[in-house]
Amino acid sequence: MKFLYKLIILSCLLFSITSYAQIKGKCVDTSGKGIPYVNISIKGKSIGTVSNQNGDFYLKNKSIKENDSLIFSHLNFNKKIVPIPLIVKKIELTPKVENLEEIVISHKKRKFKIVGNQTQRGNSLYGIRAKHIGKGHELGKIIRVRKNKVYDVKNIQFTIERFGFNFATFRINFYNIIDGVVDLEKINKTNLIYKINDDANVKIDLSTQHLSFSNNFLVAIEWIDFEENHYLREIDKVITIPSVNHTGPMYFRSNKHPKWKK
C-alpha cells in the first residue's frame, strides 16, 4: 500500500512536469481574429516559436517550467507577457497606437540605396533547415551609410541558390546600429511578409515603406513558415544563400543566440 502511494505521488509529479513541457494556444486581436507570425518566446530562455497564418502556436521543450512566462511580440501589437500554464488558450493582443512623426521637407538630394547584391555562384553558403524555420532564425547584412548622407531604401534583393521546399515564407526586418552594436528591436513599422517557391534572384519593392537611414543599419531575412517537399532527401531540405565576401560579413541570431553574431 505504501509503495502504491509513493507511485501515485511520483506519477502526479511527472504529470506536473510534462504538463508544462508543451504549450499551445492562439494569438488573436480584439475582434477574435487570429494574428499570423507573432514572435513567442520563453522569458529568460532560448526557447521560442512563431505563430502560423491562423495565429496558432505550439511550444514543446523539457526545460519549460511552471514559473516561466511567455513573451508575445508583433510589430503592429503591444508586447504581452503571460505566465505559464497555457493550454489551448487564446491570447488577445491589443494594437499599437502610433503617433505620426514630424514631416520634414528638405531640398537636399538623397542617395537611393539598393540593399543587397546579385551574387555569383560558387561563394560560401549560409543555409537554414526546416527544424530552424519558425524559431526566430535571422540572417542579415550591415549596410554602411556614408557621413552626412541619407539612404532611402527602395528595394532589397538577394539570391537563393538552393531551395528544398514547396514554398517558404519569410519576413524582412530592419535594425538600427547603436554605438557599433546591432539593436535587438525591429524599426520597420509594418510586417514585411513574402513567400517564395523556387530558387531565384529575389527582388522586393520597398518604395512604399518610406524607410530612410542616416546611420548604419542591418537588414535581415527571418524564415517563419514553410511547406515541406516530401520527395526530397532530408539533406536537400534546406535554403541556402550565397555570401559575397567583399560586401562584409553576414550576421545571424536565433532563440539560442538572441544577440547578433558574425
C-alpha positions as CSV (number, residue, x, y, z in Angstrom):
1,M,0.0,0.0,0.0
2,K,2.8,2.3,0.9
3,F,4.6,1.5,-2.4
4,L,1.4,2.3,-4.3
5,Y,1.0,5.6,-2.5
6,K,4.6,6.6,-3.5
7,L,3.9,5.5,-7.1
8,I,0.8,7.8,-7.2
9,I,2.8,10.7,-5.9
10,L,5.6,10.1,-8.4
11,S,3.0,9.9,-11.2
12,C,1.5,13.2,-10.2
13,L,4.9,14.9,-10.1
14,L,5.7,13.5,-13.6
15,F,2.4,14.7,-14.9
16,S,3.0,18.2,-13.4
17,I,6.4,18.4,-15.1
18,T,5.3,17.2,-18.5
19,S,2.2,19.4,-18.5
20,Y,4.4,22.5,-18.7
21,A,6.8,20.9,-21.2
22,Q,4.3,21.6,-24.0
23,I,2.2,24.7,-24.6
24,K,-0.3,25.5,-27.3
25,G,-2.6,28.4,-27.9
26,K,-3.8,31.0,-30.4
27,C,-2.9,34.7,-30.8
28,V,-6.0,36.9,-31.6
29,D,-6.7,40.6,-32.0
30,T,-9.5,42.4,-30.1
31,S,-12.1,41.1,-32.6
32,G,-11.1,37.5,-32.1
33,K,-9.3,37.2,-35.4
34,G,-6.1,35.1,-35.5
35,I,-2.8,37.1,-35.7
36,P,-0.2,35.4,-38.0
37,Y,3.6,35.4,-37.4
38,V,3.7,36.6,-33.8
39,N,7.1,36.0,-32.2
40,I,6.7,33.9,-29.0
41,S,9.5,33.2,-26.6
42,I,10.1,32.0,-23.0
43,K,11.3,34.8,-20.8
44,G,15.0,34.4,-19.9
45,K,15.4,31.2,-22.0
46,S,16.5,30.5,-25.6
47,I,13.2,28.8,-26.5
48,G,10.7,30.3,-28.9
49,T,8.5,29.9,-32.0
50,V,6.3,32.0,-34.4
51,S,2.5,31.7,-34.7
52,N,1.2,30.3,-38.1
53,Q,-1.1,32.0,-40.6
54,N,-4.1,31.4,-38.3
55,G,-2.4,32.6,-35.2
56,D,-2.0,29.1,-33.7
57,F,1.3,28.3,-31.9
58,Y,2.9,25.3,-30.2
59,L,5.9,25.0,-28.0
60,K,7.5,21.8,-26.7
61,N,10.6,21.7,-24.6
62,K,11.6,19.8,-21.5
63,S,13.1,22.9,-19.9
64,I,9.8,24.8,-19.7
65,K,8.8,25.2,-16.0
66,E,5.8,26.2,-14.1
67,N,7.1,29.6,-13.1
68,D,8.1,30.6,-16.6
69,S,6.4,33.3,-18.6
70,L,5.7,33.7,-22.3
71,I,6.5,36.9,-24.3
72,F,4.3,37.7,-27.3
73,S,5.7,40.4,-29.7
74,H,4.5,41.7,-33.0
75,L,5.2,44.9,-34.9
76,N,1.6,46.0,-35.0
77,F,0.6,45.0,-31.5
78,N,1.7,45.8,-27.9
79,K,4.0,43.3,-26.3
80,K,2.4,40.9,-23.8
81,I,3.8,38.7,-21.1
82,V,1.7,35.8,-19.9
83,P,2.5,33.3,-17.1
84,I,2.5,29.6,-17.7
85,P,0.5,27.3,-17.7
86,L,-1.1,27.9,-21.0
87,I,-3.2,25.0,-22.6
88,V,-5.2,25.7,-25.7
89,K,-5.8,29.3,-24.7
90,K,-6.5,32.5,-26.7
91,I,-4.0,35.3,-26.2
92,E,-5.5,38.6,-27.1
93,L,-3.1,41.3,-28.2
94,T,-4.0,45.0,-28.4
95,P,-3.0,47.1,-31.5
96,K,-0.3,49.7,-31.1
97,V,-1.3,53.3,-31.3
98,E,1.4,55.1,-33.2
99,N,1.8,58.9,-33.2
100,L,2.6,60.5,-36.5
101,E,6.2,61.7,-36.8
102,E,7.1,65.2,-37.8
103,I,7.3,65.6,-41.6
104,V,10.4,67.5,-42.7
105,I,10.6,68.8,-46.3
106,S,14.2,69.2,-47.5
107,H,15.8,70.3,-50.7
108,K,18.9,68.1,-50.1
109,K,19.5,65.4,-52.6
110,R,19.1,61.9,-51.1
111,K,21.1,58.9,-52.1
112,F,19.0,55.9,-53.0
113,K,20.3,52.6,-51.9
114,I,19.5,49.1,-53.2
115,V,20.1,46.7,-50.3
116,G,21.8,43.5,-51.4
117,N,23.7,42.4,-54.5
118,Q,23.2,39.9,-57.3
119,T,25.7,37.3,-56.3
120,Q,27.9,35.0,-58.3
121,R,27.6,31.2,-57.9
122,G,30.3,29.5,-56.0
123,N,30.7,31.8,-53.0
124,S,30.4,30.4,-49.4
125,L,26.8,29.5,-48.5
126,Y,24.7,30.1,-45.5
127,G,21.9,27.5,-45.1
128,I,18.8,27.1,-42.9
129,R,16.9,23.8,-42.4
130,A,13.3,23.0,-41.7
131,K,13.9,22.5,-38.0
132,H,15.0,26.1,-37.7
133,I,12.2,27.8,-39.7
134,G,9.7,29.5,-37.4
135,K,12.0,29.6,-34.5
136,G,13.4,33.2,-34.8
137,H,16.4,32.4,-37.0
138,E,17.5,35.6,-38.9
139,L,20.3,36.2,-41.3
140,G,21.4,39.7,-42.2
141,K,23.9,42.2,-43.6
142,I,25.1,45.6,-42.3
143,I,24.6,48.5,-44.7
144,R,27.0,51.3,-44.0
145,V,25.7,54.9,-44.6
146,R,28.3,57.5,-45.6
147,K,28.7,60.5,-43.3
148,N,26.1,63.3,-43.9
149,K,24.1,61.1,-46.3
150,V,20.6,59.7,-46.1
151,Y,19.7,56.4,-47.6
152,D,16.2,55.8,-48.8
153,V,15.7,52.0,-49.1
154,K,13.8,51.4,-52.4
155,N,14.2,47.7,-52.7
156,I,16.0,44.7,-51.4
157,Q,17.4,41.8,-53.4
158,F,19.2,38.5,-52.6
159,T,19.9,35.2,-54.2
160,I,18.6,31.8,-53.2
161,E,20.9,29.2,-54.6
162,R,19.2,26.0,-53.3
163,F,15.5,25.8,-52.3
164,G,14.3,22.5,-50.8
165,F,10.7,23.2,-50.0
166,N,7.3,23.5,-51.8
167,F,7.2,27.1,-50.5
168,A,8.7,29.2,-47.7
169,T,7.5,32.4,-46.1
170,F,9.9,35.0,-44.7
171,R,9.9,38.4,-43.1
172,I,12.3,41.3,-43.9
173,N,13.4,43.1,-40.7
174,F,15.5,46.3,-40.3
175,Y,17.6,47.1,-37.2
176,N,19.5,50.2,-36.1
177,I,23.1,50.0,-35.1
178,I,23.8,51.9,-31.9
179,D,27.5,52.5,-30.8
180,G,28.6,49.7,-33.2
181,V,26.1,47.2,-31.7
182,V,23.1,45.9,-33.7
183,D,19.9,46.7,-31.8
184,L,17.5,43.9,-30.8
185,E,14.3,45.8,-31.7
186,K,12.9,46.0,-35.3
187,I,12.5,49.5,-36.6
188,N,10.2,48.9,-39.6
189,K,6.6,49.8,-38.7
190,T,4.8,47.1,-40.6
191,N,5.3,43.3,-41.1
192,L,7.1,42.8,-44.5
193,I,6.0,39.2,-45.3
194,Y,6.8,37.5,-48.6
195,K,6.5,34.0,-50.0
196,I,8.8,32.1,-52.4
197,N,8.5,28.7,-54.1
198,D,11.8,28.3,-56.0
199,D,15.5,29.3,-56.1
200,A,15.9,32.7,-57.8
201,N,17.2,36.2,-57.5
202,V,14.6,37.7,-55.2
203,K,13.9,41.4,-55.6
204,I,11.3,43.1,-53.4
205,D,10.0,46.6,-53.9
206,L,10.0,48.6,-50.6
207,S,9.4,52.1,-52.1
208,T,6.1,52.4,-50.4
209,Q,7.6,51.7,-46.9
210,H,9.5,55.1,-46.7
211,L,12.5,53.5,-45.0
212,S,15.2,56.1,-44.6
213,F,18.5,55.9,-42.7
214,S,21.2,58.4,-41.8
215,N,23.2,55.9,-39.8
216,N,24.4,52.3,-40.3
217,F,21.7,49.7,-40.2
218,L,21.2,45.9,-40.6
219,V,18.7,44.3,-42.9
220,A,17.8,40.7,-42.1
221,I,15.7,37.8,-43.5
222,E,13.7,35.8,-41.0
223,W,12.3,32.5,-42.2
224,I,8.9,32.0,-40.5
225,D,6.9,29.2,-42.3
226,F,7.3,26.5,-44.9
227,E,5.7,23.6,-46.7
228,E,7.9,20.5,-46.8
229,N,8.7,18.7,-50.1
230,H,8.4,15.0,-49.2
231,Y,10.0,13.9,-52.4
232,L,13.4,15.3,-51.4
233,R,16.0,13.7,-49.2
234,E,16.5,15.3,-45.7
235,I,19.9,16.6,-46.7
236,D,18.3,18.6,-49.6
237,K,15.6,20.2,-47.4
238,V,17.5,23.4,-46.9
239,I,17.5,27.0,-48.1
240,T,21.0,28.4,-49.0
241,I,22.0,32.0,-49.6
242,P,25.5,32.8,-51.1
243,S,27.7,35.2,-49.1
244,V,29.7,37.8,-51.0
245,N,32.9,38.4,-49.1
246,H,33.7,41.9,-50.4
247,T,30.4,43.3,-49.1
248,G,31.3,42.4,-45.5
249,P,30.4,39.6,-43.1
250,M,26.9,38.0,-42.6
251,Y,25.3,38.3,-39.2
252,F,22.8,35.9,-37.5
253,R,20.8,35.4,-34.4
254,S,18.2,32.9,-33.1
255,N,16.5,32.0,-29.9
256,K,19.6,30.2,-28.8
257,H,21.7,33.3,-29.6
258,P,19.4,36.3,-29.2
259,K,22.3,38.8,-29.7
260,W,23.6,39.3,-33.2
261,K,26.8,37.5,-34.1
262,K,29.1,37.4,-37.1
